[in-house]
Amino acid sequence: MISEVDGLRTIAVLNQKGGVGKTTTAVNAAAALAAAGRRVIVIDLDPQAHLTIHLGVEPQAIRAGAYEVLTQSADFMQSLMLVRPNLWLLAANINLVGAETELVSVVGREIILREAMQACQNEFDFCLIDCAPSLGLLSLNALAAAQEVLIPLQPHFLALQGFGKLLQTVDLVNKRINRHLRVTGVLLCMYDTRASLPNEVRADIERFLNSARGTNSAWAEAQLLPTFIRRNIKLAEAPSYGKTIFEYDPDCNGAEDYAKVAKFFLGIEDEPEQTLAATPPIEIREVHLPVPQCYTPVPIWTEPTVPAEPQGDVPAGTPQP
């Protein structure tokens, strides 16, 4: 069990493979932590901007976000958006895809995000970074800024093929750029409780992590989270409504599972028949900083516009609106 520490805990949610639950984990774990009264930042470092969309924000509507912070030295605090009580977002859009090319000749390009975040170290409790599905410069900036890495993983053997490479990358960053970086844990997502394979993969990961105990590797203290994320269609539906799972269906398995993930990071022992999803916020602590109030979230889906009826006589052959 992880206990709370003073200051900002920055957690990179990382896996170089796409579709394993990174964004779903970052959004819903952050939402559960915010509901528990913690001041939380989520950073979208994926050019696809799925985390931004998941929180109901239109990517092209943002004035400043991750791209501007990384490439134009935009102020980190001024670029945050208050999207829920106790939950701030550093948004992304497609412009982020050009960041790696633009920064190729910049000295210290791998620590830009870490330096930008210095001013907020004592103003927030948690920061979760949704990394791009690659091990490029964007993910490197996340690892340089974080103290912890959470690895969402699908419980099948093909998903394990890149697991060792991912750990080696974290270890390399730990030795050369960020000596505080550690792998906190592995979270199994899309877990099918009816199949035997997930249990076999789970046992293999536990053996692997236990074999690293006592070494000086970056994953020596990593653990398999004591909960897993069950397959749940509600988790797939929530992003299209711009909602977290706690807003979309607070009674579903997905809400229960992510509440347990938040409890893991808070160091709270799970209590029977009680989850953070069903618990009212402990305290809404506003941060009195020069952070702009959130844009009104732009709906992801809008009703089609119905053309107005033509007025008066319209000459034959005139194109209708």
C-alpha positions in Angstrom: 0.0 0.0 0.0 1.3 3.4 -1.0 1.1 6.1 1.7 0.7 9.8 1.0 3.7 12.1 0.8 4.0 15.9 1.1 4.0 18.0 -2.0 3.0 17.2 -5.5 3.0 13.5 -6.5 3.4 13.2 -10.2 2.5 9.9 -11.8 3.2 9.1 -15.5 0.6 6.7 -16.9 2.8 5.0 -19.5 2.7 2.2 -22.0 4.2 2.3 -25.5 1.3 0.2 -26.7 -2.0 1.9 -27.6 -5.4 0.7 -26.5 -4.4 -0.7 -23.1 -6.4 1.8 -20.9 -3.9 4.6 -20.3 -6.4 7.5 -20.9 -9.3 5.7 -19.1 -7.0 5.1 -16.1 -5.6 8.7 -16.0 -9.1 10.3 -16.3 -10.9 8.1 -13.8 -8.2 7.7 -11.2 -7.8 11.5 -11.2 -11.5 12.0 -10.9 -11.7 9.7 -7.9 -8.8 11.5 -6.2 -10.4 14.8 -6.8 -13.7 13.5 -5.4 -11.8 12.6 -2.3 -10.8 16.2 -1.8 -7.3 16.1 -3.3 -6.2 18.9 -5.7 -5.4 17.1 -8.9 -3.9 18.0 -12.3 -4.2 15.8 -15.4 -1.9 16.5 -18.3 -2.7 15.3 -21.8 0.6 14.5 -23.6 -1.0 12.5 -26.5 -1.6 14.4 -29.8 -4.8 12.4 -30.2 -6.1 14.4 -27.2 -8.3 11.6 -26.0 -8.0 12.7 -22.4 -9.1 16.2 -23.3 -12.1 14.9 -25.1 -12.9 12.5 -22.3 -13.3 15.4 -20.0 -15.7 17.2 -22.3 -13.3 19.8 -23.8 -13.1 20.4 -27.5 -9.3 20.2 -28.4 -9.4 22.9 -31.0 -11.1 25.3 -28.6 -8.2 25.5 -26.2 -6.3 28.8 -26.0 -3.1 27.3 -24.4 -2.2 23.7 -23.5 0.6 21.2 -23.5 1.9 22.2 -27.0 2.2 25.9 -25.9 3.9 25.0 -22.6 6.5 22.7 -24.4 7.2 24.8 -27.5 6.3 28.4 -26.7 7.2 28.6 -23.0 3.6 29.3 -22.0 3.0 29.7 -18.3 2.0 26.3 -16.9 -0.4 27.6 -14.3 -2.1 30.0 -16.7 -2.6 27.1 -19.2 -4.5 25.0 -16.7 -8.3 24.7 -17.0 -10.5 23.9 -14.0 -12.8 21.2 -15.5 -14.3 19.7 -12.3 -14.2 20.6 -8.6 -10.5 20.0 -7.5 -9.6 18.8 -11.0 -7.4 20.8 -13.5 -6.5 19.9 -17.0 -3.5 20.8 -19.2 -5.2 20.0 -22.5 -3.8 18.8 -25.8 -4.7 19.0 -29.5 -3.3 17.9 -32.8 -0.6 20.6 -32.7 1.2 18.5 -30.2 2.2 16.1 -33.0 4.8 18.6 -34.2 6.4 19.3 -30.8 9.1 16.6 -31.1 10.2 18.1 -34.5 10.2 21.7 -33.2 12.2 20.8 -30.1 14.8 18.6 -31.8 17.5 21.3 -31.6 16.5 22.7 -28.2 19.0 22.2 -25.4 17.4 20.4 -22.4 14.3 19.5 -24.4 13.6 16.5 -22.3 13.1 18.5 -19.1 10.9 21.3 -20.4 7.8 20.0 -18.7 9.6 19.5 -15.4 10.9 23.0 -15.3 7.5 24.4 -16.3 5.8 22.6 -13.4 8.2 23.9 -10.7 5.8 26.8 -9.7 3.0 24.4 -8.8 4.8 21.8 -6.6 3.2 23.0 -3.4 -0.2 24.0 -4.8 -1.6 20.6 -5.8 -1.6 17.1 -4.4 -1.5 14.8 -7.4 -0.6 15.2 -11.1 -1.4 12.3 -13.5 0.2 12.5 -17.0 -1.4 10.6 -19.9 1.5 9.7 -22.1 1.5 9.1 -25.8 1.6 5.5 -27.0 5.3 5.7 -27.8 8.6 6.2 -26.1 9.5 9.5 -27.9 10.2 13.0 -26.6 6.7 13.6 -25.2 6.9 10.5 -23.0 10.4 11.4 -22.1 9.2 14.8 -20.8 6.6 13.0 -18.7 9.2 10.6 -17.2 11.6 13.5 -16.4 8.8 15.4 -14.6 7.4 12.4 -12.7 8.4 10.5 -9.5 6.2 7.5 -10.2 5.2 5.4 -13.2 1.9 3.5 -13.4 1.8 0.9 -16.2 -1.7 -0.1 -17.4 -1.4 -3.6 -19.0 -3.7 -6.0 -20.8 -3.5 -9.5 -19.3 -2.4 -11.4 -22.4 1.0 -12.6 -23.4 1.5 -10.3 -26.4 1.1 -7.4 -24.1 4.1 -8.7 -22.1 6.4 -8.6 -25.1 7.0 -4.8 -24.7 6.9 -4.8 -20.9 10.6 -5.5 -20.4 11.5 -2.8 -23.0 9.3 -0.3 -21.2 10.9 -1.1 -17.8 14.4 -0.7 -19.3 13.4 2.7 -20.7 12.2 3.8 -17.2 15.5 2.5 -15.7 17.5 4.4 -18.3 15.7 7.7 -17.5 16.1 7.0 -13.8 19.9 6.7 -14.2 20.5 9.6 -16.7 17.8 12.2 -16.2 15.5 11.7 -13.2 17.0 9.8 -10.2 13.7 10.0 -8.3 11.8 8.1 -10.9 10.3 4.7 -9.9 7.7 2.3 -11.2 5.0 2.3 -8.6 2.9 -0.5 -10.0 1.2 -2.4 -12.8 -2.5 -2.1 -13.3 -4.3 -4.9 -15.2 -7.0 -3.5 -17.4 -9.8 -5.1 -19.5 -9.6 -8.1 -17.2 -11.9 -10.9 -18.0 -12.7 -12.8 -14.8 -14.2 -15.7 -16.7 -11.0 -16.7 -18.5 -7.9 -18.5 -17.1 -5.3 -16.6 -19.2 -5.5 -13.3 -17.2 -4.8 -15.2 -14.0 -1.8 -16.9 -15.6 -0.5 -13.5 -16.8 -1.1 -12.0 -13.4 0.9 -14.7 -11.7 3.8 -14.3 -14.2 3.9 -10.5 -13.6 3.9 -11.1 -9.8 6.8 -13.5 -10.1 8.8 -11.1 -12.3 8.3 -8.1 -10.0 9.1 -10.2 -6.9 12.4 -11.3 -8.5 13.5 -7.6 -8.7 13.2 -7.0 -5.0 16.4 -5.9 -3.4 18.0 -4.8 -6.8 18.8 -1.2 -7.6 16.5 -1.2 -10.7 13.8 1.5 -11.1 11.1 -1.2 -10.6 12.6 -2.9 -7.5 9.6 -1.7 -5.4 6.9 -2.0 -8.0 3.8 -4.1 -7.3 0.8 -5.4 -9.1 -2.1 -3.3 -7.9 -4.3 -5.2 -5.6 -7.3 -4.5 -7.8 -7.8 -4.8 -11.6 -10.1 -3.1 -14.1 -12.8 -5.5 -15.2 -14.1 -5.4 -18.8 -17.0 -2.9 -18.7 -18.8 -1.4 -21.6 -19.7 1.7 -19.6 -16.0 2.6 -19.5 -16.0 2.7 -23.3 -19.2 4.7 -23.5 -18.3 7.5 -21.1 -15.8 9.4 -23.3 -18.4 10.0 -26.0 -20.4 12.0 -23.4 -17.4 13.9 -22.1 -17.9 12.3 -18.7 -15.9 10.4 -16.2 -17.2 7.0 -15.2 -18.4 8.4 -11.9 -20.6 10.9 -13.7 -21.7 8.5 -16.4 -22.6 5.4 -14.2 -21.3 5.6 -10.6 -22.7 2.2 -9.8 -21.0 0.2 -12.5 -18.0 -2.1 -12.1 -15.7 0.4 -13.8 -16.5 3.1 -11.1 -15.9 0.6 -8.3 -12.6 -0.5 -9.8 -11.2 3.0 -10.3 -12.3 4.0 -6.9 -10.1 1.2 -5.5 -7.2 2.5 -7.7 -7.5 5.9 -6.1 -7.6 4.3 -2.6 -4.3 2.5 -3.5 -2.6 5.8 -4.1 -4.2 7.4 -1.1 -3.1 4.5 1.1 -6.6 3.8 2.2 -7.6 0.2 3.1 -10.7 -0.8 1.1 -13.8 -0.9 3.2 -16.6 -3.4 2.4 -19.5 -2.0 0.4 -18.1 1.4 0.3 -16.2 3.1 -2.6 -15.0 6.6 -3.3 -17.6 6.8 -6.1 -20.3 6.7 -3.5 -18.6 8.9 -1.0 -19.3 12.7 -1.1 -16.2 14.9 -1.5 -14.3 15.3 1.7 -13.6 19.0 1.1 -13.5 21.2 -2.0 -10.3 23.1 -1.5 -10.1 25.9 -4.1 -6.6 26.9 -5.1 -6.3 30.7 -5.1 -3.9 31.1 -8.0 -3.9 32.9 -11.4 -5.6 29.9 -13.0 -8.4 30.8 -15.4 -11.8 29.4 -14.7 -12.7 26.5 -16.9 -14.1 27.0 -20.3 -17.7 25.8 -20.5 -17.0 22.3 -21.9 -17.8 22.1 -25.5 -20.2 19.2 -26.4 -18.5 16.5 -28.3 -21.6 15.6 -30.3 -24.0 18.3 -31.5 -27.4 18.1 -33.2 -27.2 18.8 -36.9 -28.5 22.3 -38.0 -31.8 22.3 -39.8 -31.8 24.8 -42.7 -34.4 27.5 -42.3 -37.5 27.5 -44.5 -37.1 29.8 -47.5 -39.0 33.1 -47.3 -41.2 34.3 -50.1 -40.9 33.2 -53.8 -37.7 31.5 -54.7 -36.8 31.5 -58.4 -36.6 28.0 -59.9 -33.1 26.6 -60.0 -31.9 28.6 -57.0 -29.6 26.5 -54.8 -31.3 25.9 -51.4 -29.2 26.6 -48.2 
